Amino acid sequence: MSLEESNRMLKKTHSQVLNYNKTYHVYLHEKCLFKNLSQEEFDVIWGRLYHSYWDGLTYSEVDIDEATLIDSSY
């Protein structure tokens, strides 16, 4: 395997880890409709909802700190 191929694989793996540590919440007029969506789930839901409910539809990205999850005792 060449160095270039190895770097491409590392970048892909790194981006998958970053996506895994991120979730999305979708809101309509500040009311939460969906929470803790993966990137794939968010893409589908946002794409479908935005066409019909673009007025008042928002979302937030939540970065998950894995160290915090590991250290939590309850």
PyMOL Python script that loads the backbone (N, CA, C, O; Angstrom):
from pymol import cmd

cmd.read_pdbstr("""\
ATOM      1  N   MET A   1       0.848  -1.172   0.000  1.00  0.00           N
ATOM      2  CA  MET A   1       0.000   0.000   0.000  1.00  0.00           C
ATOM      3  C   MET A   1       0.895   1.238   0.000  1.00  0.00           C
ATOM      4  O   MET A   1       1.858   1.320   0.762  1.00  0.00           O
ATOM      5  N   SER A   2       0.570   2.179  -0.848  1.00  0.00           N
ATOM      6  CA  SER A   2       1.379   3.386  -0.938  1.00  0.00           C
ATOM      7  C   SER A   2       1.066   4.336   0.213  1.00  0.00           C
ATOM      8  O   SER A   2       0.056   4.188   0.901  1.00  0.00           O
ATOM      9  N   LEU A   3       1.931   5.295   0.407  1.00  0.00           N
ATOM     10  CA  LEU A   3       1.734   6.301   1.451  1.00  0.00           C
ATOM     11  C   LEU A   3       0.474   7.114   1.182  1.00  0.00           C
ATOM     12  O   LEU A   3      -0.258   7.452   2.112  1.00  0.00           O
ATOM     13  N   GLU A   4       0.218   7.426  -0.078  1.00  0.00           N
ATOM     14  CA  GLU A   4      -0.974   8.192  -0.450  1.00  0.00           C
ATOM     15  C   GLU A   4      -2.253   7.420  -0.110  1.00  0.00           C
ATOM     16  O   GLU A   4      -3.195   7.994   0.437  1.00  0.00           O
ATOM     17  N   GLU A   5      -2.289   6.136  -0.429  1.00  0.00           N
ATOM     18  CA  GLU A   5      -3.455   5.308  -0.101  1.00  0.00           C
ATOM     19  C   GLU A   5      -3.644   5.210   1.408  1.00  0.00           C
ATOM     20  O   GLU A   5      -4.765   5.264   1.914  1.00  0.00           O
ATOM     21  N   SER A   6      -2.553   5.068   2.100  1.00  0.00           N
ATOM     22  CA  SER A   6      -2.609   4.985   3.562  1.00  0.00           C
ATOM     23  C   SER A   6      -3.159   6.281   4.157  1.00  0.00           C
ATOM     24  O   SER A   6      -3.978   6.242   5.075  1.00  0.00           O
ATOM     25  N   ASN A   7      -2.719   7.415   3.645  1.00  0.00           N
ATOM     26  CA  ASN A   7      -3.218   8.714   4.121  1.00  0.00           C
ATOM     27  C   ASN A   7      -4.699   8.888   3.831  1.00  0.00           C
ATOM     28  O   ASN A   7      -5.432   9.421   4.664  1.00  0.00           O
ATOM     29  N   ARG A   8      -5.154   8.442   2.649  1.00  0.00           N
ATOM     30  CA  ARG A   8      -6.583   8.521   2.313  1.00  0.00           C
ATOM     31  C   ARG A   8      -7.418   7.693   3.274  1.00  0.00           C
ATOM     32  O   ARG A   8      -8.477   8.134   3.721  1.00  0.00           O
ATOM     33  N   MET A   9      -6.947   6.495   3.591  1.00  0.00           N
ATOM     34  CA  MET A   9      -7.670   5.632   4.518  1.00  0.00           C
ATOM     35  C   MET A   9      -7.724   6.252   5.908  1.00  0.00           C
ATOM     36  O   MET A   9      -8.753   6.185   6.582  1.00  0.00           O
ATOM     37  N   LEU A  10      -6.617   6.856   6.338  1.00  0.00           N
ATOM     38  CA  LEU A  10      -6.567   7.490   7.650  1.00  0.00           C
ATOM     39  C   LEU A  10      -7.532   8.665   7.716  1.00  0.00           C
ATOM     40  O   LEU A  10      -8.231   8.835   8.716  1.00  0.00           O
ATOM     41  N   LYS A  11      -7.580   9.474   6.669  1.00  0.00           N
ATOM     42  CA  LYS A  11      -8.503  10.610   6.634  1.00  0.00           C
ATOM     43  C   LYS A  11      -9.943  10.127   6.678  1.00  0.00           C
ATOM     44  O   LYS A  11     -10.770  10.710   7.380  1.00  0.00           O
ATOM     45  N   LYS A  12     -10.254   9.071   5.939  1.00  0.00           N
ATOM     46  CA  LYS A  12     -11.611   8.533   5.929  1.00  0.00           C
ATOM     47  C   LYS A  12     -11.977   8.013   7.312  1.00  0.00           C
ATOM     48  O   LYS A  12     -13.072   8.284   7.805  1.00  0.00           O
ATOM     49  N   THR A  13     -11.083   7.277   7.934  1.00  0.00           N
ATOM     50  CA  THR A  13     -11.340   6.751   9.272  1.00  0.00           C
ATOM     51  C   THR A  13     -11.521   7.896  10.257  1.00  0.00           C
ATOM     52  O   THR A  13     -12.416   7.844  11.100  1.00  0.00           O
ATOM     53  N   HIS A  14     -10.692   8.922  10.167  1.00  0.00           N
ATOM     54  CA  HIS A  14     -10.787  10.075  11.060  1.00  0.00           C
ATOM     55  C   HIS A  14     -12.126  10.782  10.883  1.00  0.00           C
ATOM     56  O   HIS A  14     -12.742  11.168  11.876  1.00  0.00           O
ATOM     57  N   SER A  15     -12.593  10.962   9.661  1.00  0.00           N
ATOM     58  CA  SER A  15     -13.873  11.624   9.437  1.00  0.00           C
ATOM     59  C   SER A  15     -15.026  10.764   9.938  1.00  0.00           C
ATOM     60  O   SER A  15     -16.023  11.304  10.417  1.00  0.00           O
ATOM     61  N   GLN A  16     -14.920   9.453   9.842  1.00  0.00           N
ATOM     62  CA  GLN A  16     -15.962   8.584  10.375  1.00  0.00           C
ATOM     63  C   GLN A  16     -16.035   8.709  11.890  1.00  0.00           C
ATOM     64  O   GLN A  16     -17.128   8.716  12.456  1.00  0.00           O
ATOM     65  N   VAL A  17     -14.893   8.807  12.551  1.00  0.00           N
ATOM     66  CA  VAL A  17     -14.871   8.979  14.000  1.00  0.00           C
ATOM     67  C   VAL A  17     -15.487  10.316  14.377  1.00  0.00           C
ATOM     68  O   VAL A  17     -16.261  10.395  15.331  1.00  0.00           O
ATOM     69  N   LEU A  18     -15.152  11.366  13.639  1.00  0.00           N
ATOM     70  CA  LEU A  18     -15.719  12.677  13.936  1.00  0.00           C
ATOM     71  C   LEU A  18     -17.229  12.669  13.757  1.00  0.00           C
ATOM     72  O   LEU A  18     -17.945  13.229  14.587  1.00  0.00           O
ATOM     73  N   ASN A  19     -17.731  12.051  12.698  1.00  0.00           N
ATOM     74  CA  ASN A  19     -19.171  11.963  12.489  1.00  0.00           C
ATOM     75  C   ASN A  19     -19.843  11.153  13.579  1.00  0.00           C
ATOM     76  O   ASN A  19     -20.964  11.461  13.984  1.00  0.00           O
ATOM     77  N   TYR A  20     -19.170  10.126  14.053  1.00  0.00           N
ATOM     78  CA  TYR A  20     -19.742   9.279  15.084  1.00  0.00           C
ATOM     79  C   TYR A  20     -19.910  10.055  16.384  1.00  0.00           C
ATOM     80  O   TYR A  20     -20.823   9.767  17.158  1.00  0.00           O
ATOM     81  N   ASN A  21     -19.048  11.033  16.636  1.00  0.00           N
ATOM     82  CA  ASN A  21     -19.076  11.802  17.863  1.00  0.00           C
ATOM     83  C   ASN A  21     -19.948  13.041  17.760  1.00  0.00           C
ATOM     84  O   ASN A  21     -19.850  13.941  18.595  1.00  0.00           O
ATOM     85  N   LYS A  22     -20.784  13.095  16.765  1.00  0.00           N
ATOM     86  CA  LYS A  22     -21.645  14.256  16.554  1.00  0.00           C
ATOM     87  C   LYS A  22     -23.075  13.765  16.362  1.00  0.00           C
ATOM     88  O   LYS A  22     -23.319  12.802  15.635  1.00  0.00           O
ATOM     89  N   THR A  23     -24.013  14.434  17.020  1.00  0.00           N
ATOM     90  CA  THR A  23     -25.421  14.131  16.812  1.00  0.00           C
ATOM     91  C   THR A  23     -26.154  15.413  16.471  1.00  0.00           C
ATOM     92  O   THR A  23     -25.617  16.509  16.637  1.00  0.00           O
ATOM     93  N   TYR A  24     -27.367  15.276  16.000  1.00  0.00           N
ATOM     94  CA  TYR A  24     -28.160  16.420  15.575  1.00  0.00           C
ATOM     95  C   TYR A  24     -29.519  16.394  16.262  1.00  0.00           C
ATOM     96  O   TYR A  24     -30.099  15.333  16.493  1.00  0.00           O
ATOM     97  N   HIS A  25     -30.016  17.594  16.583  1.00  0.00           N
ATOM     98  CA  HIS A  25     -31.366  17.772  17.107  1.00  0.00           C
ATOM     99  C   HIS A  25     -32.109  18.660  16.111  1.00  0.00           C
ATOM    100  O   HIS A  25     -31.545  19.638  15.622  1.00  0.00           O
ATOM    101  N   VAL A  26     -33.359  18.336  15.804  1.00  0.00           N
ATOM    102  CA  VAL A  26     -34.172  19.111  14.865  1.00  0.00           C
ATOM    103  C   VAL A  26     -35.342  19.717  15.630  1.00  0.00           C
ATOM    104  O   VAL A  26     -36.017  19.032  16.398  1.00  0.00           O
ATOM    105  N   TYR A  27     -35.575  21.017  15.409  1.00  0.00           N
ATOM    106  CA  TYR A  27     -36.620  21.761  16.110  1.00  0.00           C
ATOM    107  C   TYR A  27     -37.580  22.404  15.116  1.00  0.00           C
ATOM    108  O   TYR A  27     -37.185  22.805  14.021  1.00  0.00           O
ATOM    109  N   LEU A  28     -38.835  22.494  15.512  1.00  0.00           N
ATOM    110  CA  LEU A  28     -39.832  23.253  14.769  1.00  0.00           C
ATOM    111  C   LEU A  28     -40.431  24.239  15.751  1.00  0.00           C
ATOM    112  O   LEU A  28     -41.052  23.849  16.740  1.00  0.00           O
ATOM    113  N   HIS A  29     -40.241  25.521  15.471  1.00  0.00           N
ATOM    114  CA  HIS A  29     -40.687  26.598  16.367  1.00  0.00           C
ATOM    115  C   HIS A  29     -40.210  26.333  17.799  1.00  0.00           C
ATOM    116  O   HIS A  29     -40.990  26.411  18.748  1.00  0.00           O
ATOM    117  N   GLU A  30     -38.940  26.024  17.936  1.00  0.00           N
ATOM    118  CA  GLU A  30     -38.245  25.802  19.207  1.00  0.00           C
ATOM    119  C   GLU A  30     -38.719  24.566  19.967  1.00  0.00           C
ATOM    120  O   GLU A  30     -38.333  24.381  21.121  1.00  0.00           O
ATOM    121  N   LYS A  31     -39.536  23.722  19.363  1.00  0.00           N
ATOM    122  CA  LYS A  31     -39.948  22.467  19.973  1.00  0.00           C
ATOM    123  C   LYS A  31     -39.145  21.340  19.333  1.00  0.00           C
ATOM    124  O   LYS A  31     -39.107  21.216  18.109  1.00  0.00           O
ATOM    125  N   CYS A  32     -38.507  20.524  20.159  1.00  0.00           N
ATOM    126  CA  CYS A  32     -37.656  19.454  19.645  1.00  0.00           C
ATOM    127  C   CYS A  32     -38.504  18.351  19.016  1.00  0.00           C
ATOM    128  O   CYS A  32     -39.352  17.750  19.676  1.00  0.00           O
ATOM    129  N   LEU A  33     -38.264  18.097  17.736  1.00  0.00           N
ATOM    130  CA  LEU A  33     -38.957  17.019  17.033  1.00  0.00           C
ATOM    131  C   LEU A  33     -38.149  15.730  17.035  1.00  0.00           C
ATOM    132  O   LEU A  33     -38.702  14.643  17.203  1.00  0.00           O
ATOM    133  N   PHE A  34     -36.835  15.853  16.848  1.00  0.00           N
ATOM    134  CA  PHE A  34     -35.926  14.705  16.799  1.00  0.00           C
ATOM    135  C   PHE A  34     -34.660  15.069  17.553  1.00  0.00           C
ATOM    136  O   PHE A  34     -34.175  16.196  17.456  1.00  0.00           O
ATOM    137  N   LYS A  35     -34.120  14.108  18.308  1.00  0.00           N
ATOM    138  CA  LYS A  35     -32.845  14.359  18.980  1.00  0.00           C
ATOM    139  C   LYS A  35     -31.921  13.163  18.822  1.00  0.00           C
ATOM    140  O   LYS A  35     -32.355  12.033  18.598  1.00  0.00           O
ATOM    141  N   ASN A  36     -30.645  13.451  18.947  1.00  0.00           N
ATOM    142  CA  ASN A  36     -29.595  12.434  18.849  1.00  0.00           C
ATOM    143  C   ASN A  36     -29.612  11.676  17.523  1.00  0.00           C
ATOM    144  O   ASN A  36     -29.468  10.454  17.494  1.00  0.00           O
ATOM    145  N   LEU A  37     -29.789  12.408  16.435  1.00  0.00           N
ATOM    146  CA  LEU A  37     -29.769  11.795  15.109  1.00  0.00           C
ATOM    147  C   LEU A  37     -28.333  11.646  14.626  1.00  0.00           C
ATOM    148  O   LEU A  37     -27.498  12.519  14.862  1.00  0.00           O
ATOM    149  N   SER A  38     -28.053  10.554  13.959  1.00  0.00           N
ATOM    150  CA  SER A  38     -26.753  10.394  13.302  1.00  0.00           C
ATOM    151  C   SER A  38     -26.732  11.286  12.064  1.00  0.00           C
ATOM    152  O   SER A  38     -27.756  11.856  11.687  1.00  0.00           O
ATOM    153  N   GLN A  39     -25.581  11.404  11.443  1.00  0.00           N
ATOM    154  CA  GLN A  39     -25.457  12.218  10.230  1.00  0.00           C
ATOM    155  C   GLN A  39     -26.402  11.713   9.149  1.00  0.00           C
ATOM    156  O   GLN A  39     -27.077  12.506   8.493  1.00  0.00           O
ATOM    157  N   GLU A  40     -26.455  10.408   8.961  1.00  0.00           N
ATOM    158  CA  GLU A  40     -27.302   9.826   7.919  1.00  0.00           C
ATOM    159  C   GLU A  40     -28.786  10.071   8.213  1.00  0.00           C
ATOM    160  O   GLU A  40     -29.546  10.436   7.316  1.00  0.00           O
ATOM    161  N   GLU A  41     -29.191   9.873   9.461  1.00  0.00           N
ATOM    162  CA  GLU A  41     -30.586  10.114   9.838  1.00  0.00           C
ATOM    163  C   GLU A  41     -30.945  11.584   9.657  1.00  0.00           C
ATOM    164  O   GLU A  41     -32.015  11.916   9.148  1.00  0.00           O
ATOM    165  N   PHE A  42     -30.039  12.456  10.079  1.00  0.00           N
ATOM    166  CA  PHE A  42     -30.275  13.893   9.944  1.00  0.00           C
ATOM    167  C   PHE A  42     -30.447  14.285   8.479  1.00  0.00           C
ATOM    168  O   PHE A  42     -31.370  15.027   8.142  1.00  0.00           O
ATOM    169  N   ASP A  43     -29.579  13.800   7.620  1.00  0.00           N
ATOM    170  CA  ASP A  43     -29.648  14.152   6.199  1.00  0.00           C
ATOM    171  C   ASP A  43     -31.007  13.789   5.606  1.00  0.00           C
ATOM    172  O   ASP A  43     -31.588  14.578   4.861  1.00  0.00           O
ATOM    173  N   VAL A  44     -31.509  12.617   5.925  1.00  0.00           N
ATOM    174  CA  VAL A  44     -32.802  12.176   5.395  1.00  0.00           C
ATOM    175  C   VAL A  44     -33.942  13.018   5.961  1.00  0.00           C
ATOM    176  O   VAL A  44     -34.774  13.535   5.215  1.00  0.00           O
ATOM    177  N   ILE A  45     -33.971  13.150   7.278  1.00  0.00           N
ATOM    178  CA  ILE A  45     -35.072  13.870   7.931  1.00  0.00           C
ATOM    179  C   ILE A  45     -35.057  15.342   7.562  1.00  0.00           C
ATOM    180  O   ILE A  45     -36.102  15.902   7.229  1.00  0.00           O
ATOM    181  N   TRP A  46     -33.906  15.976   7.613  1.00  0.00           N
ATOM    182  CA  TRP A  46     -33.815  17.401   7.286  1.00  0.00           C
ATOM    183  C   TRP A  46     -34.237  17.642   5.841  1.00  0.00           C
ATOM    184  O   TRP A  46     -34.967  18.590   5.555  1.00  0.00           O
ATOM    185  N   GLY A  47     -33.788  16.805   4.952  1.00  0.00           N
ATOM    186  CA  GLY A  47     -34.145  16.954   3.545  1.00  0.00           C
ATOM    187  C   GLY A  47     -35.640  16.877   3.304  1.00  0.00           C
ATOM    188  O   GLY A  47     -36.179  17.613   2.477  1.00  0.00           O
ATOM    189  N   ARG A  48     -36.298  16.006   4.011  1.00  0.00           N
ATOM    190  CA  ARG A  48     -37.746  15.853   3.823  1.00  0.00           C
ATOM    191  C   ARG A  48     -38.539  16.943   4.524  1.00  0.00           C
ATOM    192  O   ARG A  48     -39.507  17.460   3.965  1.00  0.00           O
ATOM    193  N   LEU A  49     -38.142  17.297   5.737  1.00  0.00           N
ATOM    194  CA  LEU A  49     -38.886  18.315   6.481  1.00  0.00           C
ATOM    195  C   LEU A  49     -38.698  19.717   5.912  1.00  0.00           C
ATOM    196  O   LEU A  49     -39.639  20.510   5.885  1.00  0.00           O
ATOM    197  N   TYR A  50     -37.488  20.022   5.458  1.00  0.00           N
ATOM    198  CA  TYR A  50     -37.178  21.381   5.026  1.00  0.00           C
ATOM    199  C   TYR A  50     -38.061  21.822   3.861  1.00  0.00           C
ATOM    200  O   TYR A  50     -38.374  23.007   3.749  1.00  0.00           O
ATOM    201  N   HIS A  51     -38.464  20.905   3.002  1.00  0.00           N
ATOM    202  CA  HIS A  51     -39.313  21.256   1.866  1.00  0.00           C
ATOM    203  C   HIS A  51     -40.688  21.727   2.318  1.00  0.00           C
ATOM    204  O   HIS A  51     -41.283  22.593   1.678  1.00  0.00           O
ATOM    205  N   SER A  52     -41.202  21.166   3.417  1.00  0.00           N
ATOM    206  CA  SER A  52     -42.552  21.487   3.869  1.00  0.00           C
ATOM    207  C   SER A  52     -42.600  22.502   5.004  1.00  0.00           C
ATOM    208  O   SER A  52     -43.525  23.311   5.072  1.00  0.00           O
ATOM    209  N   TYR A  53     -41.623  22.466   5.885  1.00  0.00           N
ATOM    210  CA  TYR A  53     -41.672  23.279   7.112  1.00  0.00           C
ATOM    211  C   TYR A  53     -40.462  24.189   7.247  1.00  0.00           C
ATOM    212  O   TYR A  53     -39.942  24.344   8.352  1.00  0.00           O
ATOM    213  N   TRP A  54     -40.002  24.789   6.177  1.00  0.00           N
ATOM    214  CA  TRP A  54     -38.787  25.587   6.236  1.00  0.00           C
ATOM    215  C   TRP A  54     -38.926  26.768   7.182  1.00  0.00           C
ATOM    216  O   TRP A  54     -37.926  27.222   7.737  1.00  0.00           O
ATOM    217  N   ASP A  55     -40.146  27.284   7.383  1.00  0.00           N
ATOM    218  CA  ASP A  55     -40.349  28.423   8.285  1.00  0.00           C
ATOM    219  C   ASP A  55     -40.404  27.906   9.725  1.00  0.00           C
ATOM    220  O   ASP A  55     -41.339  27.196  10.095  1.00  0.00           O
ATOM    221  N   GLY A  56     -39.421  28.256  10.522  1.00  0.00           N
ATOM    222  CA  GLY A  56     -39.388  27.836  11.916  1.00  0.00           C
ATOM    223  C   GLY A  56     -38.628  26.554  12.167  1.00  0.00           C
ATOM    224  O   GLY A  56     -38.529  26.104  13.309  1.00  0.00           O
ATOM    225  N   LEU A  57     -38.087  25.956  11.115  1.00  0.00           N
ATOM    226  CA  LEU A  57     -37.338  24.709  11.258  1.00  0.00           C
ATOM    227  C   LEU A  57     -35.866  25.036  11.483  1.00  0.00           C
ATOM    228  O   LEU A  57     -35.249  25.742  10.686  1.00  0.00           O
ATOM    229  N   THR A  58     -35.313  24.521  12.568  1.00  0.00           N
ATOM    230  CA  THR A  58     -33.900  24.735  12.885  1.00  0.00           C
ATOM    231  C   THR A  58     -33.294  23.420  13.349  1.00  0.00           C
ATOM    232  O   THR A  58     -33.999  22.437  13.579  1.00  0.00           O
ATOM    233  N   TYR A  59     -31.980  23.423  13.479  1.00  0.00           N
ATOM    234  CA  TYR A  59     -31.295  22.253  14.020  1.00  0.00           C
ATOM    235  C   TYR A  59     -30.073  22.692  14.800  1.00  0.00           C
ATOM    236  O   TYR A  59     -29.600  23.819  14.654  1.00  0.00           O
ATOM    237  N   SER A  60     -29.570  21.799  15.623  1.00  0.00           N
ATOM    238  CA  SER A  60     -28.317  22.049  16.330  1.00  0.00           C
ATOM    239  C   SER A  60     -27.440  20.813  16.208  1.00  0.00           C
ATOM    240  O   SER A  60     -27.921  19.680  16.193  1.00  0.00           O
ATOM    241  N   GLU A  61     -26.141  21.067  16.123  1.00  0.00           N
ATOM    242  CA  GLU A  61     -25.145  20.001  16.117  1.00  0.00           C
ATOM    243  C   GLU A  61     -24.613  19.869  17.534  1.00  0.00           C
ATOM    244  O   GLU A  61     -24.296  20.868  18.179  1.00  0.00           O
ATOM    245  N   VAL A  62     -24.516  18.648  18.012  1.00  0.00           N
ATOM    246  CA  VAL A  62     -24.009  18.413  19.359  1.00  0.00           C
ATOM    247  C   VAL A  62     -22.772  17.533  19.244  1.00  0.00           C
ATOM    248  O   VAL A  62     -22.838  16.406  18.754  1.00  0.00           O
ATOM    249  N   ASP A  63     -21.648  18.063  19.700  1.00  0.00           N
ATOM    250  CA  ASP A  63     -20.412  17.276  19.722  1.00  0.00           C
ATOM    251  C   ASP A  63     -20.357  16.508  21.029  1.00  0.00           C
ATOM    252  O   ASP A  63     -20.509  17.083  22.106  1.00  0.00           O
ATOM    253  N   ILE A  64     -20.140  15.210  20.928  1.00  0.00           N
ATOM    254  CA  ILE A  64     -20.093  14.352  22.106  1.00  0.00           C
ATOM    255  C   ILE A  64     -18.643  14.184  22.528  1.00  0.00           C
ATOM    256  O   ILE A  64     -17.794  13.776  21.736  1.00  0.00           O
ATOM    257  N   ASP A  65     -18.375  14.502  23.780  1.00  0.00           N
ATOM    258  CA  ASP A  65     -17.039  14.322  24.343  1.00  0.00           C
ATOM    259  C   ASP A  65     -16.969  12.919  24.929  1.00  0.00           C
ATOM    260  O   ASP A  65     -17.515  12.665  26.002  1.00  0.00           O
ATOM    261  N   GLU A  66     -16.302  12.016  24.234  1.00  0.00           N
ATOM    262  CA  GLU A  66     -16.233  10.615  24.654  1.00  0.00           C
ATOM    263  C   GLU A  66     -15.620  10.472  26.042  1.00  0.00           C
ATOM    264  O   GLU A  66     -16.012   9.581  26.795  1.00  0.00           O
ATOM    265  N   ALA A  67     -14.666  11.331  26.396  1.00  0.00           N
ATOM    266  CA  ALA A  67     -14.043  11.255  27.723  1.00  0.00           C
ATOM    267  C   ALA A  67     -15.076  11.498  28.811  1.00  0.00           C
ATOM    268  O   ALA A  67     -15.034  10.855  29.860  1.00  0.00           O
ATOM    269  N   THR A  68     -15.994  12.411  28.576  1.00  0.00           N
ATOM    270  CA  THR A  68     -17.052  12.694  29.545  1.00  0.00           C
ATOM    271  C   THR A  68     -17.964  11.485  29.696  1.00  0.00           C
ATOM    272  O   THR A  68     -18.370  11.148  30.808  1.00  0.00           O
ATOM    273  N   LEU A  69     -18.286  10.835  28.590  1.00  0.00           N
ATOM    274  CA  LEU A  69     -19.153   9.663  28.658  1.00  0.00           C
ATOM    275  C   LEU A  69     -18.485   8.521  29.429  1.00  0.00           C
ATOM    276  O   LEU A  69     -19.137   7.825  30.208  1.00  0.00           O
ATOM    277  N   ILE A  70     -17.216   8.340  29.212  1.00  0.00           N
ATOM    278  CA  ILE A  70     -16.485   7.268  29.876  1.00  0.00           C
ATOM    279  C   ILE A  70     -16.389   7.534  31.368  1.00  0.00           C
ATOM    280  O   ILE A  70     -16.504   6.607  32.169  1.00  0.00           O
ATOM    281  N   ASP A  71     -16.178   8.803  31.755  1.00  0.00           N
ATOM    282  CA  ASP A  71     -16.004   9.150  33.163  1.00  0.00           C
ATOM    283  C   ASP A  71     -17.317   9.243  33.931  1.00  0.00           C
ATOM    284  O   ASP A  71     -17.301   9.272  35.161  1.00  0.00           O
ATOM    285  N   SER A  72     -18.447   9.292  33.239  1.00  0.00           N
ATOM    286  CA  SER A  72     -19.719   9.419  33.960  1.00  0.00           C
ATOM    287  C   SER A  72     -20.020   8.134  34.720  1.00  0.00           C
ATOM    288  O   SER A  72     -19.834   7.031  34.206  1.00  0.00           O
ATOM    289  N   SER A  73     -20.483   8.297  35.935  1.00  0.00           N
ATOM    290  CA  SER A  73     -20.703   7.120  36.773  1.00  0.00           C
ATOM    291  C   SER A  73     -22.176   6.748  36.855  1.00  0.00           C
ATOM    292  O   SER A  73     -22.524   5.731  37.456  1.00  0.00           O
ATOM    293  N   TYR A  74     -23.043   7.556  36.262  1.00  0.00           N
ATOM    294  CA  TYR A  74     -24.470   7.224  36.275  1.00  0.00           C
ATOM    295  C   TYR A  74     -25.201   7.812  35.136  1.00  0.00           C
ATOM    296  O   TYR A  74     -26.411   7.619  35.013  1.00  0.00           O
TER     297      TYR A  74
END
""", "prot")
cmd.dss("prot")
cmd.show_as("cartoon", "prot")
cmd.util.cbc("prot")
cmd.orient("prot")
